[in-house]
Amino acid sequence: MKLETLVGERFKERPSDCHIDSHAFMQRGGYIKYVAGGIYSSFTPMLRVTQKIERILREEMDAIGGQEVLFPVVMPASLWEESGRYESVGNELMRITDRNDSPYLLGMTHEEAAVHLVREYGQTYVKYPFMIYQIQTKFRDEARPRGGLIRAREFTMKDAYSFHTSQEDLERYYEKCLEAYQKICKRVGLPDVVIVASDSGMMGGAVSHEFMLLTQVGEDSIAVCSGCGYRANVEAAESIIKNVPGHTQEITLQHTPDVGTIEDVCKFLNLPAQASCKAVIYQRADNGKTVVLFIRGDIEVNETKLVNHLGCEIRPAVLSENSGLSAGFIGPYNLEDGFTVLFDRSLQGINSLCCGANKKDYHYTGFNIERDCKEVEYGDFAKIFDGGICPECNQSTIEVLRGIELFNIFQLGTKYTKAMNMQYVDKDGNSQYPVMGCYGIGVGRLAASVCEVKRDDYGPIWPISIAPWQVHICCVRADDEEVKACADNLYSKLTEHGVEVIYDDRIVSAGVMFSDADLLGVPVRVIVSPRNIKENCCEIVTRDKTISRKTALDGAEREITEMINQMLSGSIQSS
């Protein structure tokens, strides 16, 4: 393809709405165009990248016995009502009605459609196990789309669903998928992705893992132990806190005027935050009831754990004068009835705490939960933190890192097959529910994530396995007949031999030409210029600048082809 005819513009200025480099480069390089919040159109370079990723996904899914299918984007509400998710999933699910006022939805995930597709097929044990997968458009109405394709509302995803007659068989296949996903990471140029335990969220299931790309622009947090190698998403990581009991004191009412925050209260009373009990107030999304969670003053609430405990979504509570709660002065001692009250185990074992007195401008000191409250049960509602205790080796070696969630996989169990009454007859003639696994990969997110970590200050450095083209020919001074003839001849020879070439023969300055080449990020750049022609050679430069050599024109085609083959085989790193 000639760059002159490539639809889309490349430009120098960074868009003001692009806060991470991959998003900026994809807009500047003519990969994507903004349509609406979290919704983008793809130009040819982006489509070529994602098509190559999709080919890799198909090859790896087929290699573990997957069969490609296709589910609908639009599904009737009745399908999700069978599983119970039509009502339980929040605003992320786009609900619509057709001209007959029948309720439908846009698929954000396809467990229900998968069960529906094979419900009749899988009625006998002899059909198992099997796995089906699709590569399909999905829509998730994200509240805060960000980072371009990293967190979009409309996106393309490979999602796979496996069906088994036993948990043991699911676990064996789950390991195969873990290995396949590791191969995918390596093939797209991300060999250093880490696998972490994660929270299943609305998907359900007892076991789930995420593949995380460690980068400071990631919006997910990962707890990593430098000692034993433990890794988990912060949302799923158990928080272990060892408290120093301290001395027991008499509970005392203290006047604390205009000090309603933990920081101000502790400063006013000259106490460390570790000796305070703070209240965090939520409302249940299903019935609006108030939830009061007490936690140590220096610890953050893990809202995912709280949602899992309550079994419903939550939102921050708005307190009115008639709520029975005095904002900034809420405490467990003599708290009115009528609330769901929870205690985090970060408070356990502390003999003397300060807490709100449920009266404006007053707090208690010397509060002892075991003495002053009855029948307290503690739960894990806290967010693990830097320097925290590792749940596996019990050492204070936790480090919290940032990352992008690339993929996720779940052992769903019988959550969907039971809800949707999918059954098979086992070898003894008994009816059983199949056990499911689910395995997802966002195609656009994967491409954007590669761009985020495979780049320099000037643009992407695409691995050759997913690069939009393999070779970028720069014809510097295309108005020079000899230069143009040599570049044209090389372009023809390479394309005849199946090499993917983008050819720039525009009459523009070398600076503009090389800037555009940097934004396209093609692994091998070939420069044909008057200076090189005088030496009867052309210059071959890799995008990552690790190789720069001149080669005779009559051997250029062979050397370029060999370099591409070496990159594809891995003997030369393409980025």
Buried (B, 14 or more C-beta within 10 A) or exposed (E): BEBEEBEBEBEEEBEEEBEBBBBBBBBBBBBBBBEEEBEBEBBBBBBBBBEBBBEBBBEBBEEBEBEBBEBBBEBBBEBBBBBBBBEBBEEBBBBEEEEEEEBBBBBBBBBBBBBBBBBEEBBEBEBBBBBBBBBBEBBBBBEEBBBBBBBBBBBBBBBBBBBBBBBEBBBEBBEBBBEBBBBBBBBBBBEEBBBBBBBBBBBBBEBBBBBBBBBEBBEBBBBBBEBEEBBBBBBBBBBBBEBEEBEEEEBEEBEBEEBBEBEEBBEBBEBEBBBBBBBBBBBBBEEEBBBBBBBBBBBBBBBBBBBBBBEBBBEEBEBEEEBBBBBBBBBBBEBEEEBEBBBBBBBBBBBBBBBBBBBBBBBBBBBBBEEBBEEBEBEBBBBBBEEBBBBBBEEBBBBBBBBBBBBBBBBBBBBBBEBBEBBBEBEEEEEBBBBBBBBBBBBBBBBBBBBBBBBBEBBBBBBBBBBBBBBBBBBBBBEBEEBBEBBBBBBEBBBEEEBBBBBBBBEBEEEEBBBBBBBBBBBBBBBBBEEBBEEEBBBBBBBBEEEEEBBEBEEBBEBBBEBBEBBBEEEBBBB
